[in-house]
Amino acid sequence: MYTLSKNDLPILAKGAAILGSGGGGNPKVLLDLVHHQMSQHGDVSIISTDELPDNCLIVPIAFVGAPLISMEKIPSMKIFTALYEKIRKDFPTQQIVLMPAEIGGCNALTPFMLASKYGLPILDADLIGRAFPKLNMCKPAILDYQADPTYLTDFHGNAITLHPQKIDALEDMVREVVVRFSSTAIIATFILTRDHTDKVIPGSISRSLELGKNALPLNTIQLARGYINDIHHQLAGGFLTGHAVIKTAQHDIKIYFQNEFLLAKHKNETIAASPEIIAIIDAKSGIVITTESLQFGIEVILLKIPAPDFWLSPQALPVVHPNVFNLE
Amino acid sequence: MMYKIGIDIGGTNADFVLVNAENKICAHHKILIQMNLEKIILDGINQFFTHDILPQQCLSINIGTTIGVNSLIELKSLQRVGLIRLAGHQPDLPPLYQCYPAQREAILAGVQTLPGGREFDNKAITNIDAAAIKKAVQQLLANGAESLAVISVFSPLYNDDEKQVRDIIHALAPDIPISLSCEIGGLGFIERENNTIINATLKHVMQKYFSHLKASLVKSGITCPIHVTQNNGTLISIDHAVQFPIKTLSSGPVNSLIGSCKMAGVSDAIVVDIGGTSTDIGIVENGFPRYSMSGAVIANIPTNFMLPDIQVLALGGGSKVKRTVAGYEIGPESIAADIFTKSLSFGGDCLTVFDAGNAINQFFTRENNLSPAEAHAILAVMVDKIKNTIHALPASLHLPVILTGGGAQNIPENYLDKRYIRPEYYQVANAYGAAQAEISGHCDTICSLSENREAILDELAHQAKQDAIANGAHPDKVRIIEKRLLPFYYMPNQLTRVIMTAAG
């Protein structure tokens, strides 16, 4: 177990952004929000799966919806307290342990709002090990764990409980609700007990902190350093889809994305592919670039980080292979 | 013969240039800013009219200034802002969160969060409450607010609510300055809020220096239009600048970048502006500065303004030089304003870059005993620092480097290879940038581009050009100089913010 203070937040955010593989949004506002909470309520404990209490309820949470809208409609605690009270009501005796549903990007920070306010620990783990566009692209979904119940709350404190029986139903129901909730909501899904810690990807928060301190994992490969030379994007089915070109002295590298960077090719040769994590970093400032913040003319470094082991398993790999995404 | 006057109001000096219709410099002078700025501006302008050049021959007076940004950094002459947030969902982040306490205290008198704000589809988050607004305004005024800022969620798309608040404030307190976030722009609540607060706090200092200027000039028989350069290097009227000081924050540096290039006759260059205390290095492409990729952070405050991407080195003409075992260290301390009293050359006890320059170039009779060898060593350190910074700039290998600014005088000619240009009037590049700046118009709107994209963009370009002409731009010369499309991802109908700027 270790504690994180508000000063650790930017490091966590940076490492999480790298794991976001181009997805995960801009953490600026959430960083300030969490910083503000932790200034009032104090540090947060991060625990490992060994340290979970027997009667715990592990609650993975995340923001869902349009990032641009939450840049305009800044969250209040209401969206979090409504969720907490609903879960508390349904599970009055268990000890709640929070967890980021998705470590890639801003959502690494999401559990800290509640964790700080109510003094709850956060499990050093997540459900994906990076970011992916769809809800079925997470470990519990692939291992056929039920997302029943799934909770969603909105900015006014409205709450809804879903009982999907299939993973496709989860995606459809959540989309519908999020639209009704004016495009931003908090979700708590794939709620786990101690028996099901095999459904998480362990160590995600620690990994983010390491990355954030500029300690790249041993088998990280720097693929290129060049300039963003071209960007094509469109909104397809609610996902930001398209490609960008990084021009180096010798090559033109095409990066395909659907919310996240999923494929990198040089001519016809694939040099990085989902589930490998593709990170683009501003060469001058070190800021992590997301699909939304791609800009023509900036000098960037292209990195490839090995996928979390789970994604290489025969069950998982077909679910997130580039072919699944209709990229080219 | 018709002329234009360009003025740069920096931290230490005010520079004045007179240019003719071909933008050639006919006369120039500098005045040290010691007190009454308005008097200095009037004197500086009137000095041009002692030759056989009459006020009627002056086409326009264009001013570039760092008054706004200096005020903000030094926390001087600011008005305390009362902030009204129309946000029924009660966001849980205090305003100016990134400021340090003394800053926040100086800028913000108080904040009132009220029902209101819109969802992205114009549905009210909660309905606005006129009685609550009235009460909030009274509360803010009672807390010492001298200038009010209003922000509503999604107001760049739906601005009726902010305008309604303005009407209520006018009825309660007709004289209080009001800044609406919808007029200052940009999606992103916190950054737009910061922009609006900065605008509100700076209105007073702009008014203080510029609102009487027009009247005073008229008294001297000078009736031509007065402009101020805005962040993109084009001109806005002085009245507009007083209403929207935030548009002028980068006025000084932008003039330096554009003016230096124009002087040197190039459209692409690296500009090194060596001042008294700092050296600003920026890149110009196609005649306009390269902008920083994320919104500028001004005095600790994150904004979403695109300001020129300038690297600042803490070394200038007035920088103190320290002798160390390893060699010479320059800066960051500087005695820029007191060069003529405290530097070695003028009998003081501070060794500065200026002294080194003086020892070699003999600007003034030497009073120090700095040997040429030492002087060269010091200047070599300075030039090395600059060269290293330039080499680290991306895509810059082929660009010429323009040296400008008062501190550039210190570098001897033989230090500079063919790549370096020091234009004839480099000392007044900022004022020249202002003098030759063009009048602009713009169109800043949010619309759907999913159908008739080209037709819509053409129409918006036309609107921008018409706006420029209405502001005084030459119809034959007017053209689009900036076209920015900022898509609103995840929102329907390819909603995009389109910013078009025309100039001529």
Interface residues (C-beta under 8 A of the other chain):
Chain A: K28 V29 D32 L33 H35 H36 Q37 G65 A66 P67 L68 I69 M71 E72 K73 I74 P75 S76 M77 K78 F155 H156 S182 S183 Y227 H233 Q234 L235 G238 L240 D282 A283 K284 S285 I287 E292 S293 Q295 I298 E299
Chain B: A87 H89 Q90 P91 D92 L93 P94 Y97 Q98 G117 E119 F120 D121 K123 I125 V153 F154 L187 G188 F189 I190 M293 S294 P302 P394 A395 P487 F488 Y489 Y490 M491 Q494
